Amino acid sequence: MRQDMDFRKVLILIYIQTYEVIIDINEIIDLTGINYIIVKELIFELNYDQYIYYDESLRVYKMTRLGREFLHSHYLNKIKLEDLQTASLGPDSTKKFHIFIPKNFHRRFK
Protein backbone atom coordinates (compact mmCIF):
# COMPACT_ATOMS: atom_id res chain seq x y z
CA MET A 1 0.00 0.00 0.00
CA ARG A 2 1.33 3.37 -1.01
CA GLN A 3 2.32 5.66 1.87
CA ASP A 4 3.45 8.84 0.05
CA MET A 5 0.14 10.11 -1.34
CA ASP A 6 -0.43 13.72 -2.41
CA PHE A 7 -2.63 15.40 0.22
CA ARG A 8 -5.03 16.56 -2.52
CA LYS A 9 -5.71 12.91 -3.32
CA VAL A 10 -6.35 12.30 0.37
CA LEU A 11 -8.90 15.14 0.32
CA ILE A 12 -10.66 13.47 -2.61
CA LEU A 13 -10.73 10.16 -0.74
CA ILE A 14 -12.15 11.93 2.31
CA TYR A 15 -14.74 13.54 0.04
CA ILE A 16 -15.82 10.10 -1.21
CA GLN A 17 -15.79 8.76 2.34
CA THR A 18 -18.10 11.61 3.36
CA TYR A 19 -20.52 11.54 0.42
CA GLU A 20 -19.94 7.92 -0.76
CA VAL A 21 -19.55 8.91 -4.44
CA ILE A 22 -18.26 11.62 -6.75
CA ILE A 23 -21.16 12.71 -8.91
CA ASP A 24 -19.90 16.15 -9.92
CA ILE A 25 -16.25 17.15 -9.60
CA ASN A 26 -17.31 20.80 -9.39
CA GLU A 27 -18.24 20.16 -5.76
CA ILE A 28 -14.66 19.05 -5.06
CA ILE A 29 -13.34 22.13 -6.87
CA ASP A 30 -15.59 24.43 -4.83
CA LEU A 31 -14.67 22.82 -1.52
CA THR A 32 -10.93 22.50 -2.05
CA GLY A 33 -10.04 25.32 -4.42
CA ILE A 34 -8.06 22.88 -6.59
CA ASN A 35 -8.38 23.73 -10.28
CA TYR A 36 -10.46 21.59 -12.67
CA ILE A 37 -7.58 20.11 -14.68
CA ILE A 38 -5.71 19.07 -11.54
CA VAL A 39 -8.84 17.50 -9.99
CA LYS A 40 -9.43 15.49 -13.18
CA GLU A 41 -5.79 14.35 -13.13
CA LEU A 42 -5.94 13.40 -9.44
CA ILE A 43 -9.13 11.40 -9.98
CA PHE A 44 -7.52 9.66 -12.96
CA GLU A 45 -4.48 8.75 -10.83
CA LEU A 46 -6.62 7.52 -7.93
CA ASN A 47 -8.57 5.39 -10.38
CA TYR A 48 -5.39 4.09 -12.02
CA ASP A 49 -3.90 3.23 -8.60
CA GLN A 50 -7.18 1.46 -7.71
CA TYR A 51 -8.11 3.64 -4.74
CA ILE A 52 -11.36 4.54 -6.51
CA TYR A 53 -13.28 3.08 -9.44
CA TYR A 54 -15.88 4.29 -11.91
CA ASP A 55 -19.26 2.61 -11.52
CA GLU A 56 -20.54 2.46 -15.10
CA SER A 57 -24.15 1.69 -14.14
CA LEU A 58 -24.44 4.70 -11.78
CA ARG A 59 -21.93 6.91 -13.61
CA VAL A 60 -20.12 7.86 -10.40
CA TYR A 61 -16.75 7.27 -8.78
CA LYS A 62 -16.70 5.15 -5.63
CA MET A 63 -13.97 4.14 -3.21
CA THR A 64 -12.40 0.70 -3.36
CA ARG A 65 -11.33 -1.47 -0.46
CA LEU A 66 -7.76 -0.24 -1.06
CA GLY A 67 -8.90 3.37 -0.66
CA ARG A 68 -10.70 2.57 2.60
CA GLU A 69 -7.64 0.68 3.87
CA PHE A 70 -5.40 3.64 3.05
CA LEU A 71 -7.59 6.03 5.05
CA HIS A 72 -7.82 3.53 7.91
CA SER A 73 -4.05 3.00 8.00
CA HIS A 74 -3.57 6.77 8.39
CA TYR A 75 -6.33 7.09 11.02
CA LEU A 76 -8.50 9.10 8.63
CA ASN A 77 -11.32 6.59 8.33
CA LYS A 78 -13.59 8.50 10.72
CA ILE A 79 -12.94 11.94 9.23
CA LYS A 80 -15.74 13.65 7.35
CA LEU A 81 -15.21 16.58 5.03
CA GLU A 82 -17.25 18.81 7.33
CA ASP A 83 -14.64 18.17 10.03
CA LEU A 84 -12.08 19.95 7.84
CA GLN A 85 -14.25 22.94 6.95
CA THR A 86 -13.87 26.25 8.70
CA ALA A 87 -15.79 29.48 8.29
CA SER A 88 -14.16 31.61 5.65
CA LEU A 89 -13.15 35.06 6.79
CA GLY A 90 -11.22 35.83 3.62
CA PRO A 91 -11.95 38.43 0.95
CA ASP A 92 -14.12 36.10 -1.17
CA SER A 93 -17.59 36.58 0.26
CA THR A 94 -19.09 34.07 -2.20
CA LYS A 95 -17.38 31.20 -0.40
CA LYS A 96 -18.88 30.47 2.98
CA PHE A 97 -16.53 27.64 3.83
CA HIS A 98 -13.14 26.35 2.79
CA ILE A 99 -11.03 23.35 3.68
CA PHE A 100 -8.48 24.01 6.41
CA ILE A 101 -5.20 22.26 5.64
CA PRO A 102 -2.83 22.34 8.62
CA LYS A 103 0.75 23.47 8.05
CA ASN A 104 3.01 20.60 6.87
CA PHE A 105 -0.01 18.29 6.47
CA HIS A 106 1.51 16.91 3.26
CA ARG A 107 4.48 15.49 5.19
CA ARG A 108 2.24 13.00 6.99
CA PHE A 109 1.97 10.92 3.80
CA LYS A 110 5.65 10.64 2.88
BELTAWO-V24023 format. One line per field, one symbol per residue. phi: phi as a letter, one per 40 degrees, with the letter a starting at -180 (. if undefined). Layout:
# BELTAWO-V24023
phi=???
This chain:
# BELTAWO-V24023
phi=.cbbcdccccccccdcccbgabcbcccccccbgccdcccdcccdcccccgcbaccdccfacbccdccccccccbfbcbcbdccccbccbcccccccbaccbddgdcccbb
